Amino acid sequence: MVDTLNWKGLAISFGIVNGVLLFVSALLAWANVSFLWWNAQTFGMLAAWYTVLTPTLAGALFGLVVGALCGALCGWILAGLYNWSSARWG
């Protein structure tokens, strides 16, 4: 028997991680924090992909919602592809 990924669990976990990542990144940009790999250019790259992400509290909340939705969708797709390929080529 081939093991399968639980698509609900993977979608929820990817959604939580991506939502929190975008929320924290908007708050760091709002506070003008720069350390290690994080700087204004890193936030600019994220804001180019997620257009609702702005360095404000409202932008952080929008980033949380949009990040959770995008992460959940990606987790669902990844689990579906894994389950399909493991059933096909097992």
C-alpha positions, 0 to 999 in steps of 0.5 A, a space after each residue: 500500500 502506498 502512503 498518501 499525504 493528507 491534503 487538508 493537513 498540508 494545506 492548513 500547515 502551508 497556509 499558516 506558515 505562509 500567512 505568518 511569514 507575510 504578516 511578520 515581513 510586513 511588520 518588520 518593514 513597517 518598523 524599518 528593521 534590517 538584519 541578516 538577510 532581511 532588508 527593504 529589498 527583500 520586502 520589495 521582492 515579496 511586495 512585487 509578488 503579493 501586491 496587497 502587501 504594504 508596510 502598514 498594519 492593514 497591509 500586514 493583515 491583508 498579507 496574513 489573509 492572502 498568504 494563508 490562502 496562497 499557502 493553502 492552495 499550494 499545499 493542496 496542489 502539492 499533496 494532490 500531485 504527490 498522491 497522484 504520482 505515488 498512486 501512478 508510479 508507486 
